[in-house]
Every structure is written in structure tokens, then in C-alpha cells.
Amino acid sequence: KPTDAFCYDQDGNLYILWTDSSDYAVRRFVLKDGTSYVTPGEYSPTLGTPSSPSYIAVDISGGQNYLYCGYKDITNNWKVERMSWIGNLITLTPLHAEWSITVGSDSSKKLTALAANKDGVFVAVKETYQDSSILKYRLKVKKHQKGTGTQDSEITVVDGGICYKNAENTPLSGEPSSGDYEE
């Protein structure tokens, strides 16, 4: 079954994260003639993630094929790991810890998007924090090196955003009730 996690590579090929019970795999649809996709697509082996992947990104630049997978690990930390393949996606190597990014070590940080290209791996992170009695957030995009996963820059896109409001659009303190929370 397809999930709602998908991405495109630089050539326009479509990658969709699929699930079968607790196993996850990626299906690639190759763009042909710039107008349609080769079907039924090719499947990867199962990813071997310790938990459910939420985000994927693919980079095929420089003769290297990398699939980046973002997920929450068993200790509740958001992580990004890299896999590679040569030729057909069926040769994709399972997730491994040699190349890994830890997004946050506490529940105040959440991975919200993932992208990759020839320049690096881009990880969008939402950080929540308390300002007086109001819960606020900031959104950052962190750029990591493809070779090592080391962060080399970041930009704050939003700082001081209010996390949730009531029906009158007034900021709330404490925990939100059902329907008050804004992603």
C-alpha cells in the first residue's frame, strides 16, 4: 500500500514509500519521454527501519544514487539515514548507521520535511519552546554534507510562531484541546 511519503529525483523519476504490514519499501516510477511513467515501477527490498519512516528524499547527482529516509527511532529521536544503490533500485542496501543525522534529542524537535540534491541534504525541523505562558515554535532548514552528514549551515524560516489558538484566535497556554493544535 502506498503511503503519503514521496519525492522526485533530479530526472523527474517518482519515488513512493510503500508499506506491507510493518515492512516498508520504496517503489520507483521512471519518467519516460518527459510525459508519463513506466509502470508498474520497480520495488526496493524492505528498508529494515527500526520504526516507521515518515519522509524520503532521493539524490542521483554525481553518479551516486542515494535514498534518504527520515523516521523517529525507538528512543523517540528523529533521524535521517542514507541508503545507496547501483543500477536497479532492487539493489538498494538496507538502512545502516554509518551515515546518520540525529535531528533532535528531545520531544521539542520534529522533522517536518526532507530534500536532497547535488549540494547536500536539507532537513526541515520544527522546534517548540515556551515563551511566558505561550507555546511557540521556530522552523529551521538545516543543510548537511552528503559525504559525512555533518551540518554545515542552517536558516531560520519562522521564529516566534504560536503553536495553537482557540476559536477566537487567542494564544493558549498549557496543552491544547482537541482541534486547537496547528501543525
Buried (B, 14 or more C-beta within 10 A) or exposed (E): EEBEBBBEBEEEBBBBBBBEEEEBBBBBBBBEEEEEBEEEBBBBBBBBBEBEBBBBBBBBBEEEBBBBBBBBBEEEBBBBBBBEBEEEBEEBBEBEEEBEBEBBEEEEBBBBBBBBBEEBBBBBBBBBEEEEEBBBBBBBBBBBEBEEBEBEEBEEEEEEBBBBBEEEEEBBEEEBEEEEEEE
